[in-house]
Amino acid sequence: MLRSLILAAAGNETVKRAVAGAPISREVVSRFVAGEGMDDAVRAARELSEQGLSASLDHLGEHTTDLAQAIAATETYIGLLERLAAEHLTPAAEVSIKLSAIGQGVDEDFAVERAREVCAAAERAGTTVTLDMEDHTTTDSTLRILEDLRTDHPSVGAVLQSYLRRTEADCEALTGLGSRVRLCKGAYAEPDEVAYQDKHDVDLSYVRCLNALMAGKGRPMIATHDPRLIAIAAERAARYGRVPDSWEYQMLYGTRPTEQQRLIELGHTVRVYVPFGQEWYGYLMRRLAERPANVSFFLRAVATKG
Ligand SMILES: Cc1cc2nc3c(=O)[nH]c(=O)nc-3n(C[C@H](O)[C@H](O)[C@H](O)COP(=O)(O)OP(=O)(O)OC[C@H]3O[C@@H](n4cnc5c(N)ncnc54)[C@H](O)[C@@H]3O)c2cc1C
């Protein structure tokens, strides 16, 4: 209920202006976002690397309708990849990209060309790109673009969301050699026709998908903060005889850092998803929607300022 309310508010322009303009928002944002500029992203990647953690850097922005903005986002990624390589932060740091930020909603072919430029820059930098997954209306297009990009850049990774009823089949289709798949629960408000509504069903689907990926030949990237799923992932990896660096855990910046460290100490690879940039509103709303504790953190911060 709270989740749907917040996700509905996320699409409301008036709410967006009020939240984005409130001075307190920046303070709250800094818990989940590395900062607004490229320097902040590079600093976060360096700090994580010093702690033995890998990173996936995400330049915030989505649903671009302006192609000039899509080109600017592409250039930011290319510049970032050059910086990461120059500072020897690759391959531990890679990038995550939302296709809607580089024009997917306007012209799919245009977005593919921009994505190709980012993939080529990542290759030059000695690292990889993962295509974030957005709402279900973009899933087919995103998987089509993934297939296209993987012809020249086989290391491009996908994201699959266990709340979608279709995802088990999508996982089966992406278990080939070298296929990098980030498995998450899914962060958007989706209708019953396409997505499980009950949390338990989403978790059961997650485990079925996890089994398929662990049994396959690709690289499962287990993106969750859920203690039960974290434990199941390790147990399945052992069952399928996986060596430690053939799969990884992923968590969000600012979320469960102690758990990230614990997993590292057990010998696992842990990658932290690090968002940066000025367009933090949609991202923040999804984080608030998935965890009531995040909402109370937000409200507490507002109350202390008041
Ligand atoms: C690296 C990464 C990349 C992602 N990329 C995408 C993407 O491309 N597309 C997309 O739709 N979604 C993406 N997501 C978001 C994802 O879909 C979920 O919305 C988000 O991860 C919350 O789900 P959860 O699995 O962590 O568990 P939840 O169902 O939110 O929580 C389950 C349990 O985990 C524990 N937990 C969760 N959060 C915390 C916390 N902050 N502190 C302590 N315990 C906690 C609690 O015990 C909780 O009951 C990504 C998530 C990660 C980690």
The ligand as an ORCA input file, in Angstrom:
! r2SCAN-3c Opt
* xyz 0 1
  C      22.828     -3.756     -7.174
  C      21.360     -3.548     -7.411
  C      20.922     -3.170     -8.654
  C      19.560     -3.021     -8.922
  N      19.126     -2.751    -10.197
  C      17.810     -2.729    -10.450
  C      17.313     -2.604    -11.776
  O      18.061     -2.488    -12.760
  N      15.966     -2.599    -11.956
  C      15.082     -2.724    -10.910
  O      13.868     -2.736    -11.142
  N      15.526     -2.821     -9.644
  C      16.855     -2.836     -9.391
  N      17.285     -2.976     -8.092
  C      16.334     -2.827     -6.965
  C      15.675     -4.144     -6.592
  O      14.802     -4.542     -7.622
  C      14.887     -4.017     -5.281
  O      13.910     -3.029     -5.423
  C      15.744     -3.676     -4.081
  O      16.979     -4.303     -4.118
  C      15.031     -4.113     -2.796
  O      14.849     -5.495     -2.773
  P      15.697     -6.487     -1.844
  O      15.971     -7.713     -2.649
  O      16.906     -5.803     -1.367
  O      14.748     -6.922     -0.692
  P      13.492     -6.262      0.053
  O      12.308     -7.085     -0.308
  O      13.435     -4.778     -0.129
  O      13.897     -6.541      1.533
  C      13.956     -7.895      2.015
  C      14.677     -7.934      3.337
  O      16.031     -7.498      3.172
  C      16.479     -6.792      4.338
  N      16.794     -5.403      3.955
  C      16.425     -4.759      2.843
  N      16.911     -3.497      2.838
  C      17.581     -3.356      4.000
  C      18.294     -2.290      4.615
  N      18.388     -1.094      4.028
  N      18.857     -2.515      5.809
  C      18.741     -3.701      6.423
  N      18.070     -4.755      5.905
  C      17.501     -4.585      4.719
  C      15.334     -6.828      5.313
  O      15.478     -7.959      6.118
  C      14.121     -6.997      4.395
  O      13.002     -7.570      5.047
  C      18.640     -3.188     -7.838
  C      19.071     -3.581     -6.589
  C      20.413     -3.774     -6.357
  C      20.846     -4.242     -5.015
*
